[in-house]
């Protein structure tokens, strides 16, 4: 069975979960920090960690001058606090050095590929974090691939055998039409959480069942 088209999967998921509402524009640095805090933890924990961080450091300039240990204490509830605090402080200090203040708003004046590559060139920012920052901060349609999307993509036959999440993102982001980037990203994540789970996927209840090679191969 051939892999289904991106459009067919997007249509099926929207019929199942609806079309997600677009995110409004937000400061790109805010979104970047939230994305870093969301890594390897739940949405609830990352949101609490971000709120705690902003209470402790209302301005990013204030955080740039802070002791990393105080930043780690502020985000402790989000997990991996020591690693994330060093990454956040390093990025914010580098932005302040380059631009005179911690900001990513200059990315809005760049074309999509240049903005994406500029983010990835910064120490501590990977492909998924760069794509999420642009998509959710400015609506720039770069398709992020997380663990759910990588898993679902592999089962649909989109991801190649042994292809890493990063390599899959670099390939598929060039194939997803701009208008489908936001809804497809969010709906695949929702589907991965509810149905196409890592263990014991709920194939009989799957709205992608008629399209999915993985399902066709199950007894």
Secondary structure, 3 states (H helix, E strand, C coil): CCCCCHHHHHHHHHHHHCCCCCCCCCCHHHHHHHHHHCCCCCHHHHHHHHHHHHHHCCCHHHHHCCCHHHHHHHCHHHCCHHHHHHHHHHHHHHHHHHHCCCCCHHHHHCCHHHHHHHHHCCCCCCHHHHHHHHHHHHCCCCCCCCHHHHHHHHHHCCCCCCCCHHHHHHHHCCCCCHHHHHHHHHHHHHHHHHCCCCCCCCHHHCCCHHHCHHHHCCC
